Amino acid sequence: MSHHLYAEDPEPADRVPAGLLFVPVRSGPAGCTARLFRTPLGGRTAVGFTSPQRLAAALGCGQPWVRLSEPALRALAEPVGATVLTVDPRLAPEVSRRHHLLAV
């Protein structure tokens, strides 16, 4: 009798690599720093976009960015308490920000 090995389906919480992302940054004393945001529930999240057009649509054309891989962005964000990565969020206008991601 032969035994077949079946791969398990990934759990929804399993991390799936997002590839290279366009990550919004801001200037700091040591150069540029990835911008972190808050989720609707107040948790910290790192944010990456799959294209510069999506980043500009959410944050404006003047938003500086760098290209980072998903693991590199997680490695930068986790030590400062941002254990969630949000890809291609649609940020809300200033008026209704409390219901969407907020810049930290």
Secondary structure by P-SEA (a helix, b strand, c coil): cbbbbbbccccccccccccccbbbbbbccccbbbbbbbcccbbbbbbbbccaaaaaacccccbbbbbbcaaaaaaacccccccccccccccccccccccccccc
